[in-house]
């Protein structure tokens, strides 16, 4: 069923029709009033969230290793999953803000 829908979506390309009139793709533009400082702040948030994600993964892995050595590894797994979910939400939020800001 999904193969048929995908084939139907690609039908204009198979027929040689241009995709521009069907799916306009305007260029990304920042909203009015957005300054370079705002763009720089968003960029710093993106890099900061990436660095924080890497640090948290190493801290969680270290905690998991130490607790596993003590025989308490099950509790650390919940912390690792919680950190992963928190980082996924934070990264998604920064990506949505970046998209909204036109960057």
C-alpha positions, 0 to 999 in steps of 0.5 A: 500500500505504501509503495503505491502511495510513494509511486503516486507521489513520484508520478509527476517526475516519472511523467517529466513534469516540473516539480516547481509548480506543484511544490513551491520551495521558497528560500529560507528567510529570517523574520523581520527584526531578527538581528545578527545577535539573535542568529548568533545566540541560536547558533551557540544554543545549537553547539551548546546542546551538542556539547552538553549531549556528548558530556552527558553521554560520557557522564551517564556511561561512566555512572553506568559502568561504576554502578555495574561494577557494584552490581547496581547497574539497573538503576543507571539504565533509567538515568541513561534513558532519561538523559537521552530523552531530555537531550532529544527534546532539547535538540528538537526544540533548538531545531524548531526554533532555528527553523522558525528563525529561518536558519 
